[in-house]
Amino acid sequence: MDIRENIQFLKGVGPKKAQALKKIGIENIYDLITYYPRRYEDQSQIVPIGRIKVGEVVNIQGRIMAMAEKNTRRGLKLLTIMLADDTGVVQLNFFNQDYLKKKLKVQKSSLFVHGKVGYAYGGYGQLAISQIISFDVINNDNIDSEENINSCAFMPIYTIPDYIKPKDFRNLIEQVCTQDILVKDVVPNFIREKYDLWDKQTAIKKIHFPQTRQELEKAKKSLIFEELFLIQAGLLLLKKQHQVKNKGIKFLSNSELVKTVKNNLPFNLTAEQEKVWQEICLDMQKDVQMQRLVQGDVGSGKTVIAILSLVKAIENGYQGALMAPTEILALQHYGKIKELLEPLNIHVGLLTGSLKVKEKRQILEGLADGTIDLVIGTHALIQDNVIFKNLGLVVTDEQHRFGVNQRAKLEGKGEDFLPDVLVMTATPIPRTMTLTVYGDLDVSFIKELPPGRKPIRTFVRMPDRRNLIYKFVKDEVAKGRQAYIVCPLIEESENSDAVSVEMIYDELTSGYLYGLNCALLHGKLKPKEKEDLLQGFLSGKIDVLVSTTVIEVGVNVPNASIMVIEGAERFGLAQLHQLRGRIGRGEYASYCILINRGKNANSLERLHLMEKISDGFVLAEEDLRLRGPGQFFGSMQHGLPDLKIADVLNDVNVLVNARVEVQRAIDYGIDKKVLNEILELQYKHRFLKISDV
């Protein structure tokens, strides 16, 4: 059976059912066989009918001793069966299942039944399977023969909508699994033998219909390894393909300009910053394109590393580009970098969507003729009319907010050589998960915070404490400090109970914070309005900034030492940690107060983790554990859909082993045709094609 064949050609599937299956992502045979069960009902232990008790969920097997049909008052057809073994008799009731009466024969047919035991209606103590969960018909005169061992020892349970009947779905899977499935193996034989793994065809058949617990575990083990191997093979071969096909720039080792910038910094690099800087220098001095991710917690000092890298490119006669996800962050980078570099005769430009036509033309001309050494901007940098004279290094900040295609488009602005690429993110991702999410990049970590960063005391409070919370804010402002108030929505919605930033602003300015200089900031404001507000806050003219999450990245106000997050239960831990990182940047004690309006015990447990944990990487692990890998993958915007069977949280060791073995397989030669075929089927063209490298 061809795995590419449309599901519609299976027996029992017409256009209507094919459309229903398409809604859950099943269009072809491969989609169907890789739609794995979410759990199993253990039906391997048969209980003698004479020993069953009311209230138990049991597996029984017996011969049909009697069968009768009648119509109920509600117009239903009731088929009553008396099932017996050597120890007793039990009653079964089936409603509106005419086909069973034709299929079953008294004294000849046997049934396997999985269900809950109760009393038969009007049966004077007669036991019945009051809730039949599943059953199998066994047509054999000899109930004790080995042929009658239940064909479904572990009943697969699938996540399917109500409009698809579980039994019909299992029948479809069984229809396919009883045939030879032409699915090729990505994992080479020598690796499967090393880890005692089944080939994919065997593993798929066993994952749907295991006979023993051992078979089920081996099928899972084989398919988890295969899935993680598949992704790692794709990512590593893409990386290799990129390096072989695209010649990089071989930069010279650092000389006076880099040393001058480093010496002019008002601080020394931490040991981890120095280590990452050396890794980047080694990459840039090779003749292959650098593709490195620098992952560091909020405030760990990634921007300094980016500046040094850009100066290294400029010193070698090339231009640099820094792309930020928001105009606010681009402006902040521009202000700091210009102040640091322009005294050294490095010309820094800013390119954003809100520039006036004349200003934009001047920047474009400066990039084209090389008079601008370094440009900082938003996605405006990737527009077709942006042409560089000699682009040598591309830095993207907060990589998870850009699609992969956007990064690739900026890389393509180079001429004869591809520019080196440095990717930065402050969104902590569990270390092992970076192998899956960023498997095509080399990864550096900065976990150590620079000296002088104040610890941020975090508290979870309920709404009934708001008067005390805002009294505290007012008292701190009276001492000269500033505060952020963060809300999840811009305006009030009838469909949501979440608090809005506009509603909170009106309430606070007319009540708790009356008399303070407050301002309202959200994403719908014009860029110039946002810039003016942030400058006002930075200069101290604004005491309290009431904002949405637009301040999540890039806002650096050392005097802001208090943050109140309204409706904190609506945010993920990683985002709360990002927001919290906006304070604690100055010399003052800092406080983050999370107001929980939710009634869910799990969300309260999640928020309490913020009180105990200040390490973003530890919080990321907890976020992954609590929210599950599906949502985590979705937020990465890396083009990879959810995993079908592997779990990056629980299958960490398998992931690491798979990556090691992929490298071995690539060295020995991997079948790229098969790899492309499975990647295409599994990820629906969302994975770039692997060519021969």
Sequence and secondary structure as in RCSB ss.txt:
>XXXX:A:sequence
MDIRENIQFLKGVGPKKAQALKKIGIENIYDLITYYPRRYEDQSQIVPIGRIKVGEVVNIQGRIMAMAEKNTRRG
LKLLTIMLADDTGVVQLNFFNQDYLKKKLKVQKSSLFVHGKVGYAYGGYGQLAISQIISFDVINNDNIDSEENIN
SCAFMPIYTIPDYIKPKDFRNLIEQVCTQDILVKDVVPNFIREKYDLWDKQTAIKKIHFPQTRQELEKAKKSLIF
EELFLIQAGLLLLKKQHQVKNKGIKFLSNSELVKTVKNNLPFNLTAEQEKVWQEICLDMQKDVQMQRLVQGDVGS
GKTVIAILSLVKAIENGYQGALMAPTEILALQHYGKIKELLEPLNIHVGLLTGSLKVKEKRQILEGLADGTIDLV
IGTHALIQDNVIFKNLGLVVTDEQHRFGVNQRAKLEGKGEDFLPDVLVMTATPIPRTMTLTVYGDLDVSFIKELP
PGRKPIRTFVRMPDRRNLIYKFVKDEVAKGRQAYIVCPLIEESENSDAVSVEMIYDELTSGYLYGLNCALLHGKL
KPKEKEDLLQGFLSGKIDVLVSTTVIEVGVNVPNASIMVIEGAERFGLAQLHQLRGRIGRGEYASYCILINRGKN
ANSLERLHLMEKISDGFVLAEEDLRLRGPGQFFGSMQHGLPDLKIADVLNDVNVLVNARVEVQRAIDYGIDKKVL
NEILELQYKHRFLKISDV
>XXXX:A:secstr
 BTTSBGGGSTT  HHHHHHHHTTT  BHHHHHTS  SEEEE      GGG  TT EEEEEEEEEEEEEEE TTS
 EEEEEEEEETTEEEEEEEES HHHHHH  TTTEEEEEEEEEEE TTSTT EEEEEEEEEEEEE S TTSGGGS 
S SEEEE    TTS HHHHHHHHHHHHTS  B   SS HHHHHHHT   HHHHHHHHHS SSHHHHHHHHHHHHH
HHHHHHHHHHHHHHHHHHHHSB        HHHHHHHHHSSS   HHHHHHHHHHHHHHTSSB  EEEEEE TTS
 HHHHHHHHHHHHHHTT EEEEE SSHHHHHHHHHHHHHHHGGGT  EEEE TTS HHHHHHHHHHHHHT   EE
EESGGGGSTT   SSEEEEEEESGGGS HHHHHHHHTT SSS  EEEEEE S   GGGHHHHSTTSEEEEE    
TT   EEEEEE GGGHHHHHHHHHHHHHTT EEEEE SBSS  TT    BHHHHHHHHHHTTTTTS EEEE TTS
 HHHHHHHHHHHHHTS SEEEE GGGSSS   TTEEEEEETTGGGS HHHHHHHHTTSS SSS EEEEEE     
HHHHHHHHHHHH   HHHHHHHHHHHH HHHHHHHH SS    SS  TTT HHHHHHHHHHHHHHHHH   HHHH
HHHHHHHHTT S      
